[in-house]
Amino acid sequence: MITFFNRKNVYVGFDLKQFADIRTALSNHQIDYLPKVKNRMGQCAGHGTIRGRTGSMGISSDRMDEYEIFVHKKDYELAMKIIQTMK
């Protein structure tokens, strides 16, 4: 089980295709992972969200969602090797 205390980040970025490719590669190698998607415009900013306070004009739609993938610390080295061979 991957928890806050035993995980390491192997990917953070805005590319949905790369996010999906890494998840597929990790699954193919039987490495457990924890995906996380953050909508940057939905984050709280005092009273309400960023989008609610400032709007989204000028913000690229491909930069609104930030993707992260975490693996267990014991799988980190192998996961990084797999990701490096994908590039």
Wavefront OBJ file of the C-alpha trace (Angstrom):
o trace
v 0.000 0.000 0.000
v 1.292 3.423 -0.924
v 0.903 6.045 1.798
v 2.058 9.594 2.346
v 5.029 8.342 4.371
v 6.355 5.649 2.016
v 5.948 7.184 -1.436
v 8.221 8.997 -3.868
v 7.263 11.127 -6.836
v 8.332 9.787 -10.242
v 6.418 12.207 -12.461
v 4.922 15.665 -12.238
v 3.825 17.553 -15.325
v 1.036 18.761 -17.568
v 1.216 16.206 -20.407
v -1.763 13.829 -20.252
v -0.282 11.469 -22.862
v 3.002 11.147 -20.979
v 1.057 10.642 -17.741
v -0.912 7.801 -19.361
v 2.191 6.265 -20.965
v 4.036 6.172 -17.637
v 1.048 4.626 -15.887
v 0.842 1.944 -18.580
v 4.576 1.199 -18.350
v 4.422 0.903 -14.561
v 1.420 -1.406 -14.797
v 3.167 -3.570 -17.386
v 6.045 -4.037 -14.922
v 3.652 -4.762 -12.017
v 4.691 -1.635 -10.105
v 1.970 -0.176 -7.904
v 1.500 3.554 -8.320
v -0.718 6.313 -7.048
v -1.898 8.826 -9.657
v -2.936 12.327 -8.684
v -4.582 14.997 -10.836
v -4.774 18.573 -9.594
v -6.878 21.206 -11.288
v -4.800 24.301 -10.655
v -7.712 26.665 -11.250
v -9.858 24.841 -8.685
v -7.477 25.523 -5.810
v -8.728 27.625 -2.932
v -7.626 31.239 -2.825
v -9.008 32.766 0.328
v -12.752 32.957 -0.241
v -13.465 30.801 -3.292
v -11.333 29.311 -6.021
v -8.704 30.928 -8.204
v -10.998 30.703 -11.236
v -13.866 32.215 -9.252
v -11.759 35.166 -8.150
v -9.691 35.883 -11.255
v -11.296 33.985 -14.129
v -9.358 31.840 -16.568
v -8.584 34.331 -19.327
v -5.007 33.948 -20.498
v -4.558 30.531 -18.884
v -3.759 27.824 -21.401
v -6.244 24.945 -21.148
v -3.411 22.410 -21.372
v -1.863 23.913 -18.211
v -4.939 23.713 -15.977
v -4.454 20.102 -14.898
v -1.234 19.006 -13.216
v -0.507 15.273 -13.136
v 1.591 13.412 -10.554
v 2.550 9.772 -10.132
v 3.847 8.323 -6.883
v 5.376 4.880 -6.292
v 6.436 3.066 -3.151
v 9.981 3.976 -2.045
v 11.133 0.394 -2.599
v 10.054 0.597 -6.269
v 11.469 4.059 -6.953
v 14.761 3.032 -8.616
v 13.092 0.514 -10.944
v 10.304 2.952 -11.806
v 12.822 5.658 -12.712
v 14.749 3.227 -14.944
v 11.545 2.309 -16.741
v 10.613 5.978 -17.229
v 14.126 6.859 -18.477
v 13.984 4.122 -21.132
v 10.727 5.632 -22.442
v 12.372 8.921 -23.427
l 1 2 3 4 5 6 7 8 9 10 11 12 13 14 15 16 17 18 19 20 21 22 23 24 25 26 27 28 29 30 31 32 33 34 35 36 37 38 39 40 41 42 43 44 45 46 47 48 49 50 51 52 53 54 55 56 57 58 59 60 61 62 63 64 65 66 67 68 69 70 71 72 73 74 75 76 77 78 79 80 81 82 83 84 85 86 87
